[in-house]
Amino acid sequence: MFKVLVTDPIHPKGLELLQREPDLEVDYEPDITYDRLLQIVENYHCIITRSRTPVTAELLSRAENLKVVGRAGVGVDNVDIEEASRRGILVVNTPGANTIGATELTLCHMLNVLRNAHQAHKTLTEGRWDRNKFMGRELYGKTLGIIGLGNIGSQVAIRAKAFGMKVMAYDPYIPREKADRLGVKLVDKLHDMLPHVDILTIHAPLTHETRNMITKRELEMMKDGAVLINCARGGIVKEEDLLWALETGKLSGVGLDVFSVEPPSHEFIKKLSAFPNVSLSPHIGANTYESQENVAVIVAQQVIKALRGQTVEYVVNAPFPDLSVLTLIKPHLDLAEKMGKFLVQWAGEGIQEVHIEVRGDIAPHFHPIASAVLMGILREVVDFPINIINASYVARDRGIKVEELTSEESVDFKHYIKVVAKSGNTEKVVAGTVLEESLLRLVRIDSYMVDVEPEGILLIFENKDVPGVIGKVGSILGRANVNIAGFRLGREKKGGIALGILNLDDPVPEEVLAELKAVPEIFFVRQVIL
């Protein structure tokens, strides 16, 4: 018999699922205090929370029988994941439960902006009959551009086509076959799509790739009078540039459910509300009765499976059965994850194929190491938790082809991990090792042999191997008040092409990167943050 404690309010449908299981004893205490929870948690095998209940290291230390923490929602900020993992406690959540709610809110904002429904309502309640003032536009025949063709983006595409819209999409992590099934034209570059769309809607996570993805530059590429909708994440659209687009008339309307800072400042909302063609909501994409029911049902299903040792789809952490082995290879897992994170930024575009090679006496532990590589890649491109258990599943679901090679024969190092990432016609390589059982090192970047600690901010540039290049780079960074903490050089031969890697104390601003790229001897520059 498993004892389950529900510490926050959830929909009755979820409770019913739990209560009808003969091997579960369920206690529902949605108002329980933290102090009371500390006193009784040792009696339970599972607790189900929302955001109210803090699942701290202190709480987990008293939870002697706890096997599962179920989070009814996506975010797990209130759960100490590291402590739960260390204690072998599984943490599960419910990504995707709000898909329809967010999808329909997106369409709501589209219709508001094109038909002025929100403004028409306001004037009527103020006693005015401004029927002739509200001349709108139809969705029918318009071209919709979607950034992010995941769960929500796909559902938006289906409904947009039902409105008679033409649909394009940009998502470097989605296979073309999926777009073809949806009847969506998938483009390789965002800039290929922007000039053609009447409405642009965003359904991507906020990552290093998508932060400030839409700036004045991208807005200028769009049609005059286009519409932008963002019900995904604040920070993807640069807000001051969005105001510029409204002020100049570049955009004829905007719909926002999310903001870079939430709640947004009164000043920013006042500026937005000065435009009649703006539709705003306070991050309510998941606020539907149906979404909340889905959250409760899914978390109940996940908890039931987890308690019975069955496969769980939405695992936030890894249920490491052999903690001694995982402790032994932890430096290699850390290295593998950093290599994956490095490659996402080094490749510069969506990765379609990953070839992972593990050599030496760590080869028997290939699978967690390979999963750690994928974890590093995926954590940069998705907005839900990725771990060693679900990394392979998510990679496969997103169309990333994974090839694996292991051998206990060592190369130049006792332990050796090599990853090749393919993006379109480009191929990027990184290899690494662990020295003295704890020192992480990158030993190869593409064709260059290097010795780089994968930590912090790296500035990497390929240049002619001639005198003066490093001096020019140092001068530019010095003028920008960016301090160099370390320098490594890789080259194939004297006087040929070299690869410079700088460890920096601070990120390099975009305008400084542009200045570096303008140095004649430098072929390209890329900043990687680990």
Buried (B, 14 or more C-beta within 10 A) or exposed (E): EBBBBBBBBBBEBBBEBBBEBEEBBBBBEEEBEEEEBBEEBEEBBBBBBBBEBBBBEEBBBBBEEBBBBBBBBBEBEBBBBEBBBBBBBBBBBBBBBBBBBBBBBBBBBBBBBBBBBBBBEEBEEEEEEEEEEEEEBEBEEBBBBBBBBBBBBBBBBBBBBEBEBBBBBBBBBBBEEBBEEBEBBBBEEBEEBBEBBBBBBBBBBBBEBBEBBBBBEBBBBBBEEBBBBBBBBBBBBBBEBBBBBBEEEBBBBBBBBBBBEEEBEEEBBEBBEEBEBBBBBEBBBBBBEEBBBBBBBBBBBBBBBBBEEEEBBBBBBBBBEEEEEBEEBBBBBBBBBBBBBBBBBBBEBBBBBBBBBBBBEBBEBBEBBBBBBBBBBBBBBBBBBBBBBBBBBBBEBBBBEBEBEBEEEBBEBBBBBBBBBBBEEEEBBBBBBBBEEEEBBBBBBBEBEBBBBBEBBBBBBBBBBEEEBBEBBBEBBEEBEBEBEEEBBBBEEEEEBBBBBBBBEEBBEEEBBEBBEEBEBBEEBBBBEB
